[in-house]
Amino acid sequence: MQKELLLDVKNLSTHFSTDGGIIKAVDNISFQIYRGETVGIVGESGSGKSVTSLSIMRLIAFPPGKIVSGELLYHNENGIVDLIKIPDSEMRRYRGNKISMIFQEPMTSLNPVFTCGNQVDEAIILHQKKTKKEAKQLTLELFKKVQLPNGERIYKAYPHELSGGQKQRVMIAMAMSCNPDILIADEPTTALDVTVQKTILELMADIKNKINSSIIFITHDLGVIAEIADRVLVMYKGKIVEQGTILEIFENPKHPYTRSLLACRPPLGKRLRKLPVTSDFMIEDADGNIIEKDVTINEIIHDVVVPASETEQRLTDLQKLEPILQIKNLKTYFPVRKSLFGKVTQYVKAVDDITLDVYPGETLGLVGESGCGKTTLGRTIIRLVEPTEGSISFMGKNILDLSVKEMKPVRKNMQIIFQDPYSSLNPRMTIGNALKEPMQVHNLYANDKERKEKVIDLLQKVNMKADFYNRYPHEFSGGQRQRICIARALALNPKFIICDESVSALDVSVQAQVLNLLIHLRKEFGFTYIFISHDLSVVKFMSDRMVVMNAGKIEEIGPADAVYNQPQKEYTRKLIDAIPSGELSDIKSRLSTA
């Protein structure tokens, strides 16, 4: 049976004009989309995958961007239309109606001053010419289809009143409102918990089958692609370097960049000393040509597999030491409702009676879904949030008894790396000054000249150049900004660092580099980490022990490998089952039951 062609992309090029010259964001790419299939576009930030989707939607801002050549041939019941050549007024009939898009960040994609219901209504009224009453009924039906609980409440709610997963479902409902032929999903699950991610992926596949549409699914994670895609396009620096069926890409990847993406994600079946990175598979010469290294994934990881006996011995040795951090019966409650006379009648129990020890040189992993209390626990430990009751003993001193002034020298040894490196750096302060500032506050080193030398040394430790000293945060990529935040955390030579979702928004290849860096620094300086993440595979790679949190309480605690391999609680098993495995056996199983 011949497949029905929906979109034929031919020799598409989209360029951006900058002060430094022309950037070829999309460079002469060609591919096809057929009805009923899911095509994954995978690559790192800057590879051109999002610009490809925006080009298809004709949403490239001019200036500075422009589609400079190519054809976007959309096949419909009335014939073939080149979406590049039609005027904007005609393109609006296709955009949102025949070709729809789910954007990466639902909070910034939804209008904060309109209710979620009104925003979905608007799309239905615009494209389907329905009355307000009819649009509301269709919106409530869509909310039911995307498994949003209490549709009437969601209809009246504003975006800030919903969780990340709920906002993403509203975006899916809006994108599906006109039964489009093609749905473009741009990183729709990147910052979501693995359990929510799994639900969203299943939901999108189910809706696609019901309305017989096609999906272009954009992500940097081949593990996610393995869960949903039929075919895969791998993009690198604006070009498609490899494309094929999901089995071809995972069973026999041809391009070294594809192999590196497959290898970068922490494996679940074994523990490695360091993760493979792109430079293990290929390098670029001065002209930008790729030079492939004659090496396989198995050859790279052969010498870095950690024996189970070594992992067990390390943990035994750590637990013989006096704990650097002791938490007893810690509670952090937030008031959410008060009586007429101002008495608090209801609390959110974000941290609810937590007791645990952390040993010097240990990495304690903290994993759980959004809202489980892991970030609040991390912030409470360093007193960015004041607890309701309990005790926190750091290096033998109960820090809850200390005044603000007395806490200052303690803070020198307790640092935190926040989730979003851009918002945690002052955009008006150069990187050099941002790293030098904590040294000045704590009167480290004799003068600013010595401090500058230390800053340059820190930059080099996190694989950054010395001449970055006078640059501003916006001049760096996400991975580079995260390295800068790590360098700032190291500026005071701390003994204890909390990493709060510090790699969750990074590309898998950049994530691997940052995780390797954290492991190296722990070995060099003897740091103690609490590593917070919703990604259990990353936590397992980093951690000696793992704590699983749920609803403010510890659900399960133990050696990281034991918690993963023999989970004792149903909640832990649910988290593990939701991890995209990327294993060939799982891909074949999915395809055989499709």
C-alpha positions as CSV (number, residue, x, y, z in Angstrom):
1,M,0.0,0.0,0.0
2,Q,1.5,3.3,-1.1
3,K,1.9,5.9,1.7
4,E,0.2,9.3,1.3
5,L,2.8,12.1,1.0
6,L,1.9,15.2,3.1
7,L,4.9,17.4,3.1
8,D,7.9,17.3,0.7
9,V,10.8,19.6,1.9
10,K,13.3,20.2,-0.9
11,N,16.7,21.9,-0.5
12,L,15.5,24.2,2.3
13,S,17.9,26.8,3.5
14,T,17.3,29.4,6.3
15,H,20.0,32.0,7.1
16,F,20.4,34.7,9.7
17,S,22.3,37.9,9.3
18,T,24.4,38.9,12.3
19,D,27.2,41.3,13.0
20,G,29.6,38.4,12.6
21,G,28.3,37.4,9.2
22,I,25.7,35.0,7.8
23,I,24.7,32.0,9.9
24,K,23.4,29.0,7.9
25,A,21.0,27.7,10.5
26,V,19.4,25.3,8.0
27,D,21.6,24.4,5.1
28,N,20.1,22.8,2.1
29,I,18.1,20.0,3.7
30,S,15.5,17.7,2.1
31,F,13.0,15.2,3.7
32,Q,9.4,13.9,3.4
33,I,6.5,13.5,5.8
34,Y,3.9,10.8,5.1
35,R,0.5,10.5,6.7
36,G,0.3,8.5,9.9
37,E,4.0,8.5,10.7
38,T,6.1,10.1,13.4
39,V,9.4,11.6,12.2
40,G,11.9,12.5,14.9
41,I,14.4,15.3,14.3
42,V,17.3,15.0,16.7
43,G,20.4,17.1,17.4
44,E,22.0,19.5,19.8
45,S,21.1,23.1,20.5
46,G,22.2,25.0,17.4
47,S,21.8,22.1,15.0
48,G,18.9,23.7,13.2
49,K,16.1,21.5,14.2
50,S,13.9,24.2,15.7
51,V,14.6,26.6,12.9
52,T,13.5,23.8,10.5
53,S,10.1,23.6,12.2
54,L,9.7,27.4,12.3
55,S,10.6,27.5,8.6
56,I,7.8,25.0,7.9
57,M,5.4,27.2,9.9
58,R,6.7,30.4,8.2
59,L,7.5,31.9,11.6
60,I,11.0,33.0,10.9
61,A,11.4,36.6,12.1
62,F,12.7,38.9,9.3
63,P,15.1,40.5,9.9
64,P,17.4,38.8,10.9
65,G,16.2,35.5,9.5
66,K,15.1,34.5,6.0
67,I,14.2,31.4,4.1
68,V,16.7,31.9,1.2
69,S,15.9,28.9,-1.0
70,G,14.0,25.6,-1.2
71,E,10.5,24.4,-1.5
72,L,7.9,23.3,1.2
73,L,5.4,21.3,-0.9
74,Y,2.3,20.6,1.1
75,H,0.0,18.0,-0.5
76,N,-3.7,18.3,0.3
77,E,-7.1,17.6,-1.3
78,N,-6.8,20.6,-3.5
79,G,-3.4,19.8,-4.9
80,I,0.1,20.8,-4.1
81,V,0.9,24.1,-2.4
82,D,4.4,25.6,-2.0
83,L,4.2,27.1,1.5
84,I,7.2,29.4,0.8
85,K,5.6,31.1,-2.2
86,I,2.1,31.8,-0.9
87,P,1.3,35.2,0.7
88,D,1.0,35.6,4.5
89,S,-2.8,35.9,4.4
90,E,-3.1,32.6,2.7
91,M,-0.4,31.0,5.0
92,R,-2.6,31.8,8.0
93,R,-5.2,29.4,6.6
94,Y,-2.7,26.5,6.8
95,R,-0.8,27.5,10.0
96,G,-2.7,26.2,13.1
97,N,-5.3,24.6,10.9
98,K,-3.5,22.0,8.6
99,I,0.0,22.3,10.2
100,S,0.1,22.9,14.0
101,M,2.8,23.3,16.5
102,I,3.5,22.6,20.2
103,F,6.3,24.9,21.4
104,Q,9.1,23.9,23.8
105,E,8.1,26.0,26.8
106,P,4.3,26.0,27.5
107,M,4.6,28.8,30.1
108,T,5.9,31.3,27.6
109,S,3.7,30.0,24.8
110,L,0.5,30.5,26.7
111,N,-0.7,34.1,27.3
112,P,-0.6,34.7,31.1
113,V,-3.5,37.2,31.0
114,F,-6.1,34.9,29.4
115,T,-7.6,31.7,30.8
116,C,-6.5,28.4,29.2
117,G,-10.1,27.8,27.9
118,N,-10.2,31.2,26.2
119,Q,-6.9,30.5,24.4
120,V,-8.1,27.2,23.0
121,D,-11.4,28.7,22.1
122,E,-9.7,31.4,20.1
123,A,-8.0,28.8,17.8
124,I,-11.3,27.0,17.2
125,I,-13.3,30.2,16.5
126,L,-10.6,31.5,14.1
127,H,-10.2,28.3,12.0
128,Q,-13.5,26.5,12.4
129,K,-15.9,29.5,12.5
130,K,-17.7,28.3,15.6
131,T,-19.7,30.3,18.1
132,K,-18.3,30.9,21.5
133,K,-20.7,28.3,23.0
134,E,-19.7,25.7,20.4
135,A,-16.0,26.5,20.9
136,K,-16.3,26.0,24.7
137,Q,-17.9,22.6,24.2
138,L,-15.2,21.5,21.8
139,T,-12.5,22.8,24.1
140,L,-13.9,20.8,27.1
141,E,-14.0,17.7,24.8
142,L,-10.3,18.3,23.9
143,F,-9.4,18.6,27.5
144,K,-11.0,15.3,28.1
145,K,-9.1,13.7,25.2
146,V,-5.8,15.0,26.5
147,Q,-6.6,13.5,30.0
148,L,-6.8,16.8,31.9
149,P,-8.7,16.3,35.2
150,N,-11.7,18.5,35.9
151,G,-11.9,20.2,32.5
152,E,-14.2,23.0,33.8
153,R,-11.5,24.1,36.3
154,I,-8.8,24.0,33.7
155,Y,-11.0,26.0,31.3
156,K,-11.3,28.8,33.9
157,A,-7.6,28.5,35.1
158,Y,-4.8,30.8,34.1
159,P,-1.5,29.2,33.0
160,H,0.3,30.0,36.3
161,E,-2.3,27.9,38.2
162,L,-1.3,24.7,36.3
163,S,1.6,22.3,36.6
164,G,4.1,21.9,33.8
165,G,2.5,18.7,32.6
166,Q,-1.0,20.3,32.6
167,K,0.2,23.3,30.7
168,Q,1.7,21.0,28.1
169,R,-1.6,19.1,27.7
170,V,-3.4,22.5,27.2
171,M,-0.9,23.2,24.4
172,I,-1.5,19.8,22.8
173,A,-5.3,20.4,23.0
174,M,-4.8,23.8,21.3
175,A,-2.6,22.2,18.6
176,M,-5.1,19.4,18.0
177,S,-8.1,21.6,18.0
178,C,-8.4,21.7,14.2
179,N,-7.4,18.1,13.5
180,P,-4.2,19.1,11.7
181,D,-2.5,16.9,9.1
182,I,0.9,17.6,10.6
183,L,1.7,18.3,14.3
184,I,5.1,19.7,15.0
185,A,6.2,19.1,18.6
186,D,9.3,21.1,19.5
187,E,11.0,19.6,22.6
188,P,7.6,19.1,24.2
189,T,8.9,17.0,27.1
190,T,12.4,18.3,27.8
191,A,11.9,19.7,31.3
192,L,9.1,17.3,32.4
193,D,9.4,14.4,34.9
194,V,9.9,11.0,33.3
195,T,6.5,9.9,34.4
196,V,4.8,12.9,32.9
197,Q,6.9,12.6,29.8
198,K,5.8,9.0,29.3
199,T,2.2,10.0,29.6
200,I,2.6,12.9,27.1
201,L,4.4,10.6,24.6
202,E,1.6,8.0,24.9
203,L,-1.1,10.7,24.6
204,M,0.4,12.2,21.4
205,A,0.8,8.8,19.8
206,D,-2.8,7.9,20.7
207,I,-4.3,11.2,19.4
208,K,-2.2,10.9,16.2
209,N,-3.7,7.5,15.5
210,K,-7.2,8.7,16.2
211,I,-7.2,11.6,13.7
212,N,-4.7,9.9,11.3
213,S,-2.2,12.8,11.4
214,S,1.6,12.9,11.3
215,I,4.0,14.2,13.9
216,I,7.4,15.9,13.5
217,F,8.9,15.3,17.0
218,I,12.0,17.5,17.8
219,T,14.3,16.6,20.6
220,H,18.0,16.3,21.6
221,D,17.4,12.9,23.3
222,L,17.5,9.8,21.2
223,G,16.1,7.8,24.2
224,V,12.8,9.8,23.8
225,I,12.9,9.4,20.0
226,A,13.1,5.6,20.5
227,E,9.8,5.7,22.4
228,I,7.7,7.4,19.6
229,A,9.4,7.8,16.2
230,D,9.1,5.7,13.0
231,R,11.9,7.5,11.1
232,V,14.7,9.7,12.4
233,L,16.6,12.7,10.9
234,V,19.9,13.6,12.7
235,M,20.9,17.2,12.3
236,Y,24.3,18.7,12.9
237,K,25.2,22.4,12.2
238,G,22.2,23.0,9.9
239,K,22.6,19.8,7.8
240,I,20.9,16.4,7.9
241,V,23.9,14.1,8.5
242,E,21.9,10.9,8.7
243,Q,18.3,9.7,8.2
244,G,16.6,6.3,8.3
245,T,14.1,4.2,10.1
246,I,14.3,4.0,13.9
247,L,15.7,0.5,13.7
248,E,18.4,1.5,11.1
249,I,19.5,4.5,13.3
250,F,19.7,2.5,16.5
251,E,20.9,-0.8,15.1
252,N,23.6,0.5,12.7
253,P,24.3,4.2,13.0
254,K,26.5,5.4,10.2
255,H,27.6,8.9,11.2
256,P,30.0,9.4,14.2
257,Y,27.7,12.2,15.5
258,T,24.8,9.8,15.6
259,R,26.9,7.3,17.5
260,S,28.0,9.9,20.0
261,L,24.4,10.9,20.7
262,L,23.5,7.3,21.3
263,A,26.5,6.9,23.7
264,C,26.2,10.1,25.7
265,R,23.2,9.2,27.8
266,P,24.0,7.4,31.1
267,P,23.5,3.6,30.6
268,L,21.2,1.9,33.0
269,G,22.7,-1.5,32.9
270,K,26.2,-0.6,34.0
271,R,28.2,2.1,36.0
272,L,30.8,4.1,34.1
273,R,33.7,6.3,35.5
274,K,33.0,8.8,32.7
275,L,30.4,9.2,30.0
276,P,31.4,9.1,26.3
277,V,31.3,12.6,24.6
278,T,31.2,13.7,21.0
279,S,34.9,14.3,20.8
280,D,35.5,10.6,21.5
281,F,33.9,9.8,18.1
282,M,34.9,12.8,15.9
283,I,36.8,16.0,15.7
284,E,36.6,19.0,13.3
285,D,39.5,20.5,11.5
286,A,40.1,24.3,11.0
287,D,37.7,24.3,8.0
288,G,34.9,22.7,9.9
289,N,35.3,19.3,8.2
290,I,34.4,16.3,10.3
291,I,37.2,13.8,10.9
292,E,35.8,10.5,12.1
293,K,37.7,8.4,14.7
294,D,37.9,4.7,14.1
295,V,36.3,3.6,17.3
296,T,33.1,1.9,18.5
297,I,30.9,2.6,21.5
298,N,32.0,-0.7,23.1
299,E,35.6,0.2,22.7
300,I,35.2,3.6,24.3
301,I,33.3,2.3,27.4
302,H,35.3,-0.9,27.8
303,D,38.0,0.7,30.0
304,V,35.6,2.9,32.1
305,V,33.2,0.3,33.4
306,V,33.2,0.3,37.2
307,P,33.1,-3.2,38.8
308,A,30.3,-3.7,41.3
309,S,32.8,-4.6,44.0
310,E,34.6,-1.3,43.7
311,T,31.3,0.6,44.0
312,E,30.3,-1.3,47.1
313,Q,33.8,-0.8,48.7
314,R,33.7,3.0,48.1
315,L,30.3,3.3,49.8
316,T,31.5,1.1,52.8
317,D,34.6,3.4,53.2
318,L,32.5,6.6,53.0
319,Q,30.1,5.4,55.7
320,K,32.9,4.8,58.1
321,L,33.5,8.6,58.2
322,E,31.7,11.1,60.5
323,P,28.8,12.6,58.5
324,I,29.4,16.1,57.2
325,L,25.6,16.7,57.2
326,Q,23.0,15.3,59.6
327,I,19.3,16.1,59.0
328,K,16.8,15.1,61.7
329,N,13.0,15.3,61.5
330,L,13.2,18.2,59.1
331,K,9.9,19.8,58.2
332,T,9.2,22.7,55.8
333,Y,5.6,23.7,55.5
334,F,4.1,26.5,53.5
335,P,0.7,28.1,54.5
336,V,-1.9,28.0,51.8
337,R,-5.1,29.0,53.6
338,K,-6.0,31.2,56.5
339,S,-9.1,31.7,58.6
340,L,-11.0,35.0,58.8
341,F,-8.8,36.0,61.8
342,G,-5.5,35.2,60.1
343,K,-4.8,31.8,61.6
344,V,-3.3,29.3,59.2
345,T,-5.7,26.4,58.6
346,Q,-4.0,24.5,55.8
347,Y,-0.3,23.9,54.8
348,V,1.6,22.4,51.9
349,K,3.9,19.9,53.5
350,A,6.8,20.3,51.1
351,V,9.3,18.6,53.3
352,D,7.7,16.3,55.9
353,D,9.8,14.7,58.6
354,I,13.0,14.0,56.7
355,T,16.0,12.3,58.5
356,L,19.2,11.4,56.7
357,D,23.0,11.6,56.9
358,V,25.5,12.7,54.1
359,Y,29.1,11.5,54.3
360,P,32.3,13.5,53.3
361,G,33.1,12.9,49.6
362,E,29.7,11.2,48.9
363,T,27.3,12.1,46.2
364,L,23.7,11.6,47.5
365,G,21.2,11.5,44.7
366,L,17.7,13.0,45.3
367,V,15.1,11.9,42.8
368,G,11.4,12.3,42.4
369,E,8.6,14.0,40.4
370,S,8.0,17.8,40.4
371,G,6.3,18.8,43.7
372,C,7.9,15.9,45.7
373,G,9.9,18.4,47.8
374,K,13.4,17.7,46.6
375,T,14.2,21.3,45.6
376,T,12.7,22.6,48.8
377,L,14.8,20.2,50.8
378,G,17.9,21.4,49.1
379,R,17.1,25.0,49.7
380,T,16.2,24.3,53.3
381,I,19.5,22.6,54.0
382,I,21.4,25.8,53.1
383,R,18.7,28.1,54.7
384,L,17.5,29.8,51.5
385,V,14.2,28.5,52.9
386,E,13.6,28.5,56.6
387,P,12.3,25.1,58.0
388,T,9.2,24.7,60.2
389,E,11.0,22.4,62.6
390,G,13.8,19.9,62.9
391,S,17.6,20.2,63.0
392,I,20.4,20.5,60.4
393,S,23.9,19.8,61.6
394,F,26.7,20.8,59.2
395,M,30.3,19.9,60.2
396,G,29.1,19.3,63.7
397,K,27.2,22.6,64.1
398,N,23.4,23.0,64.2
399,I,23.1,25.8,61.6
400,L,19.4,26.5,62.5
401,D,20.7,28.0,65.7
402,L,22.9,30.5,63.9
403,S,22.1,34.2,63.2
404,V,22.4,35.7,59.7
405,K,25.8,37.0,60.7
406,E,26.9,33.7,62.1
407,M,25.8,31.9,58.9
408,K,28.1,33.9,56.7
409,P,31.3,31.9,57.3
410,V,29.3,28.7,57.1
411,R,27.9,29.6,53.7
412,K,31.5,29.7,52.4
413,N,31.5,25.9,52.7
414,M,27.9,25.4,51.4
415,Q,27.2,26.2,47.8
416,I,24.4,25.6,45.3
417,I,24.2,25.2,41.5
418,F,20.8,26.3,40.4
419,Q,18.7,24.7,37.6
420,D,18.6,27.6,35.3
421,P,22.1,29.0,34.7
422,Y,20.9,32.1,32.8
423,S,18.5,33.4,35.5
424,S,21.1,32.7,38.3
425,L,23.7,34.9,36.5
426,N,23.4,38.7,36.6
427,P,23.0,39.7,32.9
428,R,24.7,43.1,33.6
429,M,27.8,41.6,35.2
430,T,30.7,40.1,33.3
431,I,31.6,36.5,34.0
432,G,34.9,37.6,35.6
433,N,33.1,39.9,38.0
434,A,30.4,37.3,38.8
435,L,33.1,34.8,39.8
436,K,35.2,37.4,41.7
437,E,32.2,38.8,43.7
438,P,31.9,35.9,46.3
439,M,35.7,36.1,46.9
440,Q,35.3,39.8,47.7
441,V,32.4,39.2,50.0
442,H,34.3,36.6,52.0
443,N,37.6,38.6,51.8
444,L,39.5,35.8,50.1
445,Y,43.0,36.6,48.6
446,A,45.0,39.8,49.2
447,N,43.7,41.9,46.3
448,D,41.7,41.9,43.0
449,K,44.8,40.9,41.0
450,E,45.1,37.7,42.9
451,R,41.3,37.2,42.7
452,K,41.4,37.6,38.9
453,E,44.2,35.0,38.7
454,K,42.0,32.6,40.7
455,V,39.0,33.3,38.4
456,I,41.0,32.5,35.3
457,D,42.2,29.3,37.0
458,L,38.6,28.4,37.8
459,L,37.5,29.0,34.2
460,Q,40.2,26.7,33.0
461,K,39.3,24.1,35.5
462,V,35.7,23.9,34.0
463,N,37.2,23.9,30.4
464,M,36.5,27.5,29.6
465,K,39.0,30.0,28.1
466,A,40.7,32.8,30.1
467,D,39.6,35.4,27.6
468,F,35.9,34.7,28.5
469,Y,36.6,36.8,31.6
470,N,35.1,40.1,30.2
471,R,32.1,38.5,28.4
472,Y,28.5,38.6,29.6
473,P,26.2,35.6,30.2
474,H,24.1,36.1,27.0
475,E,27.3,35.5,24.9
476,F,27.5,31.9,26.1
477,S,25.5,28.7,25.3
478,G,23.5,26.9,27.9
479,G,26.2,24.4,28.6
480,Q,28.9,27.1,28.9
481,R,26.7,29.1,31.3
482,Q,26.3,26.0,33.5
483,R,30.0,25.5,33.6
484,I,30.3,29.2,34.7
485,C,27.8,28.5,37.5
486,I,29.9,25.5,38.6
487,A,33.0,27.7,38.6
488,R,31.2,30.2,40.8
489,A,30.2,27.5,43.2
490,L,33.9,26.5,43.4
491,A,35.1,30.0,43.9
492,L,35.0,29.7,47.7
493,N,36.6,26.2,47.9
494,P,33.4,24.8,49.5
495,K,33.2,21.4,51.1
496,F,29.5,20.7,50.2
497,I,27.6,21.5,47.0
498,I,23.9,21.1,46.1
499,C,23.3,20.5,42.4
500,D,19.6,21.4,41.8
501,E,18.5,20.0,38.4
502,S,21.8,21.4,37.1
503,V,21.8,19.4,33.9
504,S,18.1,18.9,33.2
505,A,17.8,21.4,30.4
506,L,21.1,20.6,28.6
507,D,21.6,18.6,25.4
508,V,22.6,15.0,26.2
509,S,26.1,15.6,24.8
510,V,26.7,18.8,26.8
511,Q,25.0,17.0,29.8
512,A,27.6,14.3,29.6
513,Q,30.5,16.8,29.6
514,V,29.1,18.6,32.7
515,L,28.5,15.3,34.6
516,N,32.0,14.2,33.8
517,L,33.3,17.5,35.0
518,L,31.4,17.2,38.3
519,I,32.8,13.6,38.8
520,H,36.3,14.9,38.1
521,L,36.0,17.8,40.5
522,R,34.7,15.5,43.3
523,K,37.7,13.3,42.8
524,E,40.2,16.3,42.7
525,F,38.8,18.3,45.6
526,G,36.9,15.8,47.6
527,F,33.6,17.6,47.3
528,T,30.4,16.3,48.8
529,Y,27.3,16.6,46.6
530,I,23.6,16.4,46.9
531,F,22.5,15.8,43.3
532,I,18.9,16.7,42.7
533,S,17.1,15.5,39.5
534,H,13.9,14.0,38.1
535,D,16.0,11.9,35.8
536,L,16.8,8.6,37.5
537,S,19.4,7.5,34.9
538,V,21.5,10.6,35.6
539,V,21.1,10.3,39.4
540,K,22.2,6.6,39.2
541,F,25.3,7.6,37.2
542,M,26.3,10.3,39.6
543,S,25.3,8.9,43.0
544,D,26.7,6.6,45.7
545,R,23.4,6.5,47.4
546,M,19.9,7.4,46.1
547,V,17.0,9.0,47.9
548,V,13.6,8.7,46.3
549,M,11.2,11.4,47.5
550,N,7.4,11.5,47.2
551,A,5.0,14.0,48.7
552,G,7.6,15.5,51.0
553,K,8.7,12.2,52.5
554,I,11.5,9.7,51.8
555,E,9.9,6.8,49.8
556,E,13.1,4.8,49.5
557,I,16.8,5.1,50.3
558,G,19.8,2.9,49.6
559,P,22.9,2.3,47.3
560,A,22.1,3.8,43.9
561,D,22.6,0.5,42.0
562,A,20.5,-1.4,44.5
563,V,17.6,1.1,44.4
564,Y,17.6,0.8,40.6
565,N,18.1,-2.9,40.3
566,Q,15.9,-4.0,43.2
567,P,13.4,-1.2,44.0
568,Q,11.3,-1.9,47.1
569,K,8.5,0.5,46.5
570,E,5.9,0.8,43.8
571,Y,6.6,4.5,43.3
572,T,10.2,3.8,42.6
573,R,9.3,1.1,40.1
574,K,7.0,3.5,38.4
575,L,9.8,6.1,38.0
576,I,12.1,3.4,36.6
577,D,9.5,2.1,34.1
578,A,9.0,5.6,32.8
579,I,12.7,6.0,31.8
580,P,13.2,5.9,28.0
581,S,15.5,3.0,27.6
582,G,16.6,3.4,24.0
583,E,17.2,-0.4,23.9
584,L,16.8,-2.2,20.6
585,S,14.6,-4.9,22.2
586,D,12.2,-2.3,23.4
587,I,12.1,-0.5,20.0
588,K,11.4,-3.9,18.3
589,S,8.7,-4.6,20.8
590,R,7.0,-1.3,20.2
591,L,7.1,-1.6,16.4
592,S,5.7,-5.2,16.5
593,T,2.7,-4.1,18.6
594,A,2.0,-0.9,16.6
